[in-house]
Structures are given as structure tokens and as C-alpha cells.
Amino acid sequence: MSTLWVVKSKGDVFLGVRASGGRRGWSFSEVRELEPGELRNRAVLALETHPQVYFARETLTKGPKEILALQAEDKVREAGFFTGAFRVVFHRLSEGPVNLEVGLLALDPGGVEELVQRLGKVQARLKGIYHETLALAYLGAQWSREPVLTARLSEEGLWLVVSEGGHPTYMRFQAVDEFLGLEGMPIEENVLAVLDYYERFFGKPIRYLFPCGPYRDRLGEMGHLEILSPHLENFKVREEDLLTYPELFGAVLIPNDYNLLPETHRHFLQALEWVRYVGGLLFVLTILNYGLFAYFYHRNKSLDFEVFHISRTLEARLTELRKKYPADQVEKLKTYLELKKKFETQPRMDEFLWWLAQKLPKGTKVAQVEVKKVGPAAYKMKLGFVFEGPLGPARKAFYRFFDEIKKRAHIEGSRFDYDEFKKQARFELEVGL
């Protein structure tokens, strides 16, 4: 059974709940405020709460993980939702022979970086960072496979999240007007707008509503929508807490693919966990070592005599070797062996370029080859290629060539551009040898 804390920022402190359990069920403590220091050495799931988030269901062409990430970024750029930097994550929903459907979420990375810094200062064991809308979506998805509208009303605004088939499909946020406040919030108009949009663009009516949040009583009756009450067999939780802070409880249901924690931080935490295990093992070995010390002490006495006898024999033989092989000949041999070893460890650029030429897709022209030495036995190469033809064959040629390069070199960067007017694709690679 695993235990962790699910938290979200609330000013200088955190609002959180302790969750214990796993796939078979979860039990939760009461929601309370937590000082950052209370999370020291605790396993933590953190929720990002900034409302500027983009979500969509998209279709991607199957390929390596790096290529899927590039496609996902292109989808977000095409939407024009962000003008600056953004971070994107996606979760596979279904898969076909050529394409796969994903749920795609993107946001400004600033909120994630802030959480990493705050929790890193108190040495919390950060297991993941997820956006709170996904927690609302996956909690609402527990009620029905049909479309469910989860509406959370708080002092910040109104989140309207639709789930269908166990996964989120649509999200919308309406901020509270700083002058009108909650009293001036057009709640019913926003709900009706989502109902109308979903039926027109997704082709299905929404029948169920799950109202939640600190001000859920202001949601009231919504026409023909059936109000869902919280009832989860695998959740042990106070009903009032679940209705008021649903995002803290739905966080444990989010697939790990939506984890916003940077890759470098994930690797660091994995290494830290190994250090913990190794530390415990070393402690056990230390205790065992004391028990074996007495045995090896007596054994060592007899070995001392054997070592002394062997060392005297070696000294006699070394004296004979020095007479047969002068020091200057030995130095020449050492120099030769060192040069031979250096030569054998150098990358063969001629062999690699010949291999590269054999793997070029038909119709591809080399536009750029730059080689730079970055170490005693390491090189960096910049490669540029041009492919004349339609987008489909160009993309497939790029995928095949990308996979071939990965077998012989470390890919440090890639770029794929297509000029629709010229019917010309250009792809660039940075590789390390």
C-alpha cells in the first residue's frame, strides 16, 4: 500500500490530503492546510492550478516518442493558444494501424517550475505534477461512460469539464469578474453554452451534471441535467471534502502520461530512490561485516605468510626480467600500445559517412554536413537533407531515416519542415558520435 500527499498551492501554504491505497481502492484523510516544511521527505502529488490551459483530442501519425512529441507541439502551435513557451503532454486513447488518438494538454511552464522550486526547497519527494482540470475530469468519469459535465465553482471562477468514455473530452474556464464577483457570474449561460457546443461538435447530448467546489450551491438546477451525487466504492473519503475539493481526490486517478514533472527531475527522483534502497542495504551489510570480521581476522593471519612468500618470489623474477629487458625498450612498447589504443577508439568518420549514404531514402539530397570534434574520441555532426515530393512520402522517409540513424548515433536534436508551395521537405539532425 502506497501513501502520498496530494497538494495544491494556497498562498504561502499548501492545501492537501493524505491518500493511502492503490488500484483496489483509496482512503483519504481530512483536507487541511499544510506548512511547506511538513512535506519534507514525503511522497507528493502536486496540482497546477493556473487556468490558462489548452486541451484537445487529436490524431497523430504513429512513430517514435520524439516524433510524437514534435507532432503534439505542432498541433498546439496551429491552435494559436500560446504566444510564448509552453509545455505539452499527451495520453494515448486509441490506436489504429497508422494513426493514434491522444488527449493533449498544454500550458505555460511557469507554474510547474514554481511548484518544483517550492517543493524542492523542503526536499519533498515529488512524484508528479498534474493540472487540476484533469483531476476533475477523471473524477467525473467515474460516474458514467456517457458524457458527464463536472462544474466546479470557486472564488477564482467556474471550471466546466466534460468526460466521456472514461477520459476528458472538453474543458472551459470562466474567470470571476473582479468588480461583479460571484454574484455577477453568468453561471447558467456558461453551462448552456457548453451543452450546446458539445452537442453540435461532438454529436452527443450531455445528461449528467456533477456540481462541486466551495460555492457549488450556487449552481442550482440546470434544466434537464441529472444531478450526480458522490458515490465511489473504491474511495473512503468525507463527502463534504470530496464535494468541496474534488481536484485533491481525482488526482490519484490521472494517467501518468499527463505528468508535467520535467524529465530531468524524474530521473533525479529515481536516482534518489535507488540511493535510499542502497543506503539501507549498506547498513545491513555493515552489521553483517562485524559478524564476519572475527572469522576473516584469523584467516588473514595464514594469508599473510602466503603473501610474504609470493612477494619474495615475484621480486626475484622481476630482477631477472629487468636484466633481460632494458627500461628504454619497455618504454617504447608502452608508447606503441597507447597509440594503438587511441587509434582503435577513434570514431571512423569515413565508415559512418559511407553507411549514411547507403541509408538515404530514395530521392533525398544532402544539403548540409558539418563535423565538429568535441572530445578526444567524440564528434558532433549537423546533417541537412532535402526531399522532393508530397508530404506523406516525405514524412515516412523522415521516420525511416530517423530510426536508422538512431542505430548508429545519439540524436541530440531534429527538425522537420515542409514547404507546401515547393512540394519540398527539409529535415535536419544533430547527432553525436
C-alpha positions in Angstrom: 0.0 0.0 0.0 1.4 3.4 -1.0 0.9 6.6 0.9 1.3 10.1 -0.5 0.1 13.7 -0.1 -1.9 15.4 -2.8 -1.5 19.2 -2.5 -2.2 22.5 -4.3 -0.9 26.0 -3.5 -2.9 28.3 -1.3 -0.8 31.4 -0.8 2.3 30.7 1.3 1.0 27.3 2.4 -0.5 24.2 0.7 -3.9 22.7 0.9 -3.7 18.9 1.0 -4.9 15.5 1.8 -3.1 12.2 2.7 -4.0 9.4 0.3 -3.3 5.7 1.1 -4.0 2.8 -1.2 -3.7 1.8 -4.8 -5.6 0.3 -7.7 -8.0 -1.6 -5.4 -9.1 1.5 -3.5 -8.1 4.7 -1.8 -8.6 6.1 1.7 -8.1 9.8 2.4 -7.6 12.0 5.5 -9.5 15.2 6.0 -8.4 18.2 3.9 -6.2 20.7 5.8 -3.6 23.4 5.3 0.0 22.3 5.3 3.1 24.3 6.0 5.8 23.5 3.3 8.1 22.0 6.0 5.5 19.3 6.8 6.1 17.8 3.3 9.8 17.2 3.9 10.8 13.6 2.8 7.1 12.9 2.0 5.8 11.5 -1.3 3.8 14.3 -3.0 1.5 14.7 -6.0 1.1 18.5 -6.7 -1.7 20.2 -8.7 -1.0 23.1 -11.1 -4.0 25.5 -10.9 -3.3 28.2 -13.5 -6.4 28.5 -15.7 -4.6 29.2 -19.0 -4.6 25.6 -20.2 -5.2 24.1 -23.6 -6.8 20.7 -24.1 -8.0 18.8 -27.2 -8.3 15.3 -28.6 -6.0 15.0 -31.6 -4.9 12.4 -34.1 -1.2 11.8 -34.5 0.8 9.7 -37.0 2.4 6.7 -35.3 6.2 6.9 -34.8 8.9 7.1 -32.1 8.3 9.0 -28.9 10.3 12.0 -30.1 8.3 12.3 -33.3 5.0 12.1 -31.5 6.2 14.9 -29.2 7.0 17.1 -32.2 3.6 16.4 -33.7 1.9 17.3 -30.4 3.8 20.6 -30.3 2.8 21.4 -33.9 -0.9 20.8 -33.0 -0.7 23.3 -30.1 1.1 25.9 -32.3 -1.5 25.5 -35.0 -4.2 26.3 -32.4 -2.6 29.6 -31.7 -3.4 29.4 -28.0 0.1 30.4 -26.7 2.3 33.2 -27.9 5.3 32.2 -25.9 6.8 29.0 -24.5 4.6 26.1 -23.5 4.9 22.5 -22.2 2.8 19.8 -23.7 1.9 16.2 -22.5 -0.4 13.6 -24.2 -2.1 10.3 -23.3 -2.9 7.6 -25.8 -6.6 6.9 -26.0 -6.9 4.5 -29.0 -4.5 3.2 -31.7 -5.0 2.2 -35.3 -2.7 0.8 -38.0 -1.2 4.2 -38.9 -2.6 6.8 -36.5 -3.4 7.1 -32.8 -5.8 9.3 -30.9 -4.5 11.2 -27.9 -5.7 13.5 -25.3 -3.4 16.5 -25.5 -2.8 19.1 -22.7 -0.6 22.2 -22.9 0.2 25.1 -20.5 2.7 27.7 -19.6 5.6 26.0 -17.8 5.9 28.8 -15.2 3.5 27.2 -12.8 5.2 23.9 -13.0 8.7 25.4 -12.4 7.3 27.3 -9.3 6.0 24.1 -7.8 9.2 22.2 -8.4 11.2 25.0 -6.7 8.9 25.4 -3.7 8.7 21.6 -3.0 12.4 21.1 -3.8 13.4 23.6 -1.1 11.7 21.4 1.5 13.1 18.2 0.0 9.7 16.8 -0.8 9.7 13.6 -2.9 7.8 15.0 -5.8 6.1 12.0 -7.6 4.2 14.1 -10.2 2.6 17.4 -11.2 -0.8 17.4 -12.9 -3.2 20.1 -13.9 -6.3 20.2 -11.6 -8.7 20.1 -14.6 -7.6 16.5 -15.3 -8.4 15.6 -11.7 -11.9 17.0 -12.2 -12.3 15.2 -15.5 -11.2 11.7 -14.2 -13.3 12.0 -11.1 -16.4 12.9 -13.1 -15.5 10.0 -15.5 -16.1 7.6 -12.6 -19.9 8.2 -12.6 -20.8 7.1 -16.2 -19.3 6.2 -19.6 -21.7 8.7 -21.1 -20.9 12.4 -21.2 -20.7 13.9 -17.7 -20.3 17.6 -17.0 -18.3 18.4 -13.9 -18.9 22.0 -12.8 -16.6 23.4 -10.0 -17.3 26.9 -8.8 -14.8 28.6 -6.5 -13.7 32.2 -5.8 -11.4 32.0 -8.8 -14.0 31.1 -11.3 -16.1 28.3 -12.9 -14.5 25.2 -14.4 -16.7 23.2 -16.8 -15.1 19.9 -17.7 -16.8 17.1 -19.8 -15.7 13.5 -19.6 -16.8 10.6 -21.8 -15.8 7.0 -22.1 -13.5 7.3 -19.0 -11.5 10.3 -20.4 -11.8 14.1 -20.7 -13.1 15.5 -23.9 -13.6 19.2 -23.4 -12.7 21.9 -20.9 -13.7 25.5 -20.3 -12.9 28.2 -17.7 -14.8 31.4 -16.9 -13.0 33.7 -14.5 -14.8 35.7 -11.8 -15.2 39.4 -12.7 -13.2 41.4 -10.2 -15.9 44.1 -10.0 -19.0 41.9 -10.2 -17.8 39.0 -8.1 -19.6 35.7 -7.9 -22.9 37.4 -7.8 -22.4 38.6 -11.3 -21.2 35.3 -12.7 -23.3 34.1 -15.7 -23.3 30.5 -14.5 -26.4 29.2 -16.4 -25.3 30.9 -19.6 -21.9 29.2 -19.5 -23.4 25.8 -18.7 -25.9 26.1 -21.6 -23.1 27.3 -23.9 -21.1 24.1 -23.1 -24.1 21.9 -23.6 -24.9 23.5 -27.0 -21.2 23.3 -28.1 -20.8 19.7 -27.1 -23.9 18.5 -28.9 -23.1 20.4 -32.1 -19.4 19.4 -32.3 -19.3 16.1 -30.6 -22.8 14.9 -31.7 -23.9 13.8 -28.3 -26.1 15.4 -25.6 -24.9 15.8 -22.0 -27.3 14.2 -19.5 -25.4 14.3 -16.2 -24.1 17.1 -14.1 -21.7 16.8 -11.1 -21.7 20.2 -9.2 -18.8 20.7 -6.9 -16.5 23.3 -5.4 -16.8 25.7 -2.4 -19.7 27.5 -4.0 -21.5 24.6 -5.6 -24.8 25.6 -4.0 -25.0 28.5 -6.5 -25.0 26.1 -9.4 -28.7 25.2 -8.7 -30.8 23.2 -11.1 -29.7 23.1 -14.7 -32.8 22.2 -16.8 -32.9 18.6 -17.8 -29.5 17.6 -16.4 -29.5 14.8 -13.8 -27.5 15.8 -10.7 -25.0 13.2 -9.7 -24.2 12.6 -6.0 -20.7 11.3 -4.9 -20.6 7.6 -4.5 -17.4 5.8 -5.2 -17.0 2.2 -4.0 -13.2 2.4 -4.0 -12.9 5.7 -2.2 -13.1 6.2 1.5 -13.5 9.9 2.0 -15.7 12.5 3.7 -18.4 13.5 1.3 -18.1 17.2 2.2 -14.4 17.2 1.4 -15.0 15.4 -1.9 -17.6 17.9 -2.9 -15.6 21.0 -1.8 -12.2 20.0 -3.1 -12.8 17.3 -5.8 -9.5 18.0 -7.5 -7.5 16.7 -4.5 -9.2 13.3 -4.7 -9.4 13.0 -8.5 -5.6 13.5 -8.8 -4.9 9.8 -7.9 -6.9 8.7 -11.0 -4.9 10.7 -13.6 -2.8 8.6 -16.0 0.9 9.1 -15.6 1.3 10.2 -19.3 -0.2 13.6 -18.2 2.6 14.1 -15.6 4.1 17.6 -16.1 7.2 16.9 -14.0 10.3 17.6 -16.1 12.2 14.6 -17.3 15.4 15.7 -15.6 13.6 15.9 -12.2 12.0 12.5 -12.8 15.5 10.9 -13.4 16.8 12.7 -10.3 14.0 11.3 -8.1 14.5 7.8 -9.5 18.2 8.0 -8.6 17.3 9.3 -5.2 15.0 6.3 -4.5 17.9 4.0 -5.5 20.1 5.8 -3.1 17.6 5.2 -0.3 17.5 1.4 -1.1 21.3 1.2 -1.4 21.7 3.1 1.9 19.5 0.5 3.7 21.4 -2.3 2.1 24.7 -0.8 3.1 23.5 -0.6 6.7 22.6 -4.3 6.7 26.0 -5.2 5.1 27.8 -3.2 7.8 26.1 -5.2 10.5 27.0 -8.4 8.7 30.6 -7.2 8.3 31.1 -7.0 12.0 30.0 -10.6 12.4 32.4 -11.8 9.7 35.3 -9.7 11.0 36.4 -12.2 13.6 36.4 -15.1 11.1 38.4 -13.2 8.5 40.9 -11.9 11.1 42.1 -15.4 11.8 42.0 -16.3 8.2 44.1 -13.3 7.4 46.9 -14.4 9.6 47.6 -17.5 7.5 47.3 -15.4 4.3 50.0 -13.0 5.5 52.6 -15.8 5.4 51.5 -16.8 1.9 51.6 -13.3 0.6 55.1 -12.8 2.0 56.4 -15.9 0.3 54.8 -14.9 -3.1 56.2 -11.3 -2.9 59.7 -12.7 -2.4 59.3 -15.0 -5.4 58.0 -12.1 -7.5 60.9 -9.8 -6.6 63.3 -12.5 -7.7 61.6 -12.9 -11.0 61.4 -9.1 -11.6 65.1 -8.9 -11.1 65.6 -11.5 -13.8 63.2 -9.6 -16.2 65.0 -6.3 -15.7 68.2 -7.9 -16.8 66.6 -9.4 -20.0 64.5 -6.3 -21.0 66.1 -2.8 -20.5 63.9 0.1 -19.4 64.1 2.0 -22.7 62.6 -1.0 -24.7 59.8 -1.2 -22.2 59.0 2.5 -22.6 58.9 2.1 -26.4 56.5 -0.8 -26.1 54.2 1.2 -23.8 54.2 4.2 -26.2 53.2 1.9 -29.1 50.4 0.3 -27.1 49.0 3.6 -26.1 49.0 5.0 -29.7 47.4 1.8 -30.9 44.6 2.0 -28.3 43.9 5.7 -29.1 43.6 4.8 -32.8 41.2 2.0 -32.2 38.9 4.1 -30.1 38.6 7.0 -32.6 35.2 7.0 -34.5 35.7 6.2 -38.2 34.0 9.2 -39.9 34.7 7.8 -43.4 32.9 4.5 -42.5 30.0 6.4 -40.9 29.5 8.7 -43.9 29.6 5.7 -46.3 27.0 4.0 -44.2 24.9 7.2 -44.1 24.9 7.4 -47.9 23.6 3.8 -48.1 20.7 4.6 -45.8 19.5 7.8 -47.5 15.9 7.5 -48.7 15.5 7.5 -52.5 15.1 11.0 -53.8 16.8 12.6 -50.9 19.6 15.1 -51.4 22.3 16.1 -48.9 22.1 19.8 -48.2 24.5 20.1 -45.2 27.2 18.1 -43.5 29.1 19.7 -40.6 31.5 17.8 -38.4 33.0 19.1 -35.1 35.3 17.4 -32.7 34.1 17.9 -29.1 36.4 15.5 -27.2 39.3 13.0 -27.5 37.0 10.4 -29.2 33.8 12.3 -29.7 32.3 14.2 -32.7 29.1 16.2 -33.3 27.5 16.3 -36.7 24.9 18.6 -38.3 23.1 17.0 -41.2 20.6 18.6 -43.6 18.6 16.8 -46.2 16.1 17.8 -48.9 13.3 15.6 -50.2 11.3 16.4 -53.2 7.7 15.1 -53.2 4.3 15.1 -51.3 4.1 15.5 -47.6 3.1 11.8 -46.9 6.1 10.1 -48.5 8.4 12.9 -47.1 7.2 12.2 -43.6 7.5 8.4 -44.0 11.1 8.8 -45.4 12.0 11.0 -42.4 10.7 8.5 -39.9 12.6 5.6 -41.6 15.8 7.6 -41.8 15.4 8.8 -38.2 15.1 5.2 -37.0 18.2 4.1 -39.0 20.3 7.0 -37.6 19.4 6.0 -34.0 21.0 2.6 -34.5 24.5 4.2 -35.1 24.5 7.6 -33.3 23.0 9.6 -30.5 20.4 12.0 -31.8 20.6 15.4 -29.9 18.1 17.3 -32.0 15.8 17.0 -35.0 13.7 19.3 -37.2 11.2 18.6 -40.0 9.8 21.3 -42.3 7.7 21.0 -45.3 7.2 23.7 -48.0 3.7 23.1 -49.5 4.3 25.5 -52.3 7.6 23.9 -53.4 6.5 20.4 -52.5 9.8 20.1 -50.7 10.6 18.7 -47.3 13.7 19.6 -45.3 14.8 17.7 -42.3 17.8 18.4 -40.1 19.5 16.3 -37.5 22.2 16.9 -34.8 23.9 13.7 -33.8 26.8 12.7 -31.5 29.4 10.1 -32.3 
